[in-house]
Amino acid sequence: MDNFNKLINSDKAVLVDFFAEWCGPCKTMSPILKEVKSQLGDKSTIIKIDIDKNPSAANAYNVRSVPTLILFKNGKSVWKQSGVVAANELVKLFNQFQ
């Protein structure tokens, strides 16, 4: 959790994907996140958190369904959405908070 807090407190925008291995839509998100990372490179940080292995992190951010994506900037949650999000929307979001 310390490492997580260090990452989200960065001045770079950090996207956290709360997911579960058994979740179908979460599997759909995986290649989308890879595409976002390939488009943005070092401008983006994307972290995946398995809610079954890290229930305390899921509880801390009120994650009730998966996938839930939360964008952090300087330790604050600036955007949150559940469900599958298109790559171009995520790229726009990162650019907005750079």
N, C-alpha and C positions, 0 to 999 in steps of 0.2 A: 504493500500500500504506500510506503514511503516513496518508492521509485515512481509510482503512479502520480502521487502528489507533486513530485519534482517535475515530471513531464507536463502535467496540465498547468503548472504555474509558469510555464515558459511564455515569453512574449510572442511566440509563434502560435498560430491557431493549431489546435490539436483536436482531431476527430476521434471520438471513442465509439467503437462499435460493440455494444453489449449483445452477445449472441449465445446460442446454445447449440451443441452438436446435433441434437435431434430436430432442430427447427428447419423446415423446408425453405422459407423465405430468407433465412440467414445464409443458406448455401447460395441463394441467388445473389445476395449482397457481395459475396467474396470476390467474384471477378469484376464487379462494378468498382469496388474499392481498389483493386489492383490497377484498373484503368485510370482512376483518379490519381493514384500515386505515380503512374507512368507519365501522365500529362503534367503534373505539378512538380514531380521530383522532390528536391530538397525544400521546396516552399511548403510542403505538407508533411505533417506527422499524423499517422493513423495507427491507433492502438486497438487491438481486439481483446475483449474481456469476456471469458466464458462465465456466464452467471451461475452455472452449477458448481464451478470451482471457486468462484469469488462472490458468494451471496452477499457479503457485507458491502462490497462496492455497488452491487445492484440495489441494495436497500438504501444506501447512502444517497443515491441519485433517483430514487423513486421509479426504478425500472420495473414496470408491471407486465410488459410484453416484449418479445424479441422478434426481429431485431429492433433495438432502440439505438439511435445515433445521437450523440451529444457533442456539440462543438464547444471547446473551451478556449478562452483567450485570457491570459494572465490569471488563471485559476478560477475564472468565473464561467458558468454555463451561459453561452450567448445564443444557443439554438439547440432545440431538441425535437426529434421526430421519431415516431415508431413506424415500422414498415419499411418496405423497399423504396429507396430513393435513387433516382436516375443519376448517372455519372456527371452529366452536364450541370445538373442542379448543384451537386456537391462541389464541382470546380468553381462555379459562380460564387458559392458560399465561402469557400476558402479565399477567393480573390477579394471578396467583400471585407473579410476580417484580417487581411494581411497588413 
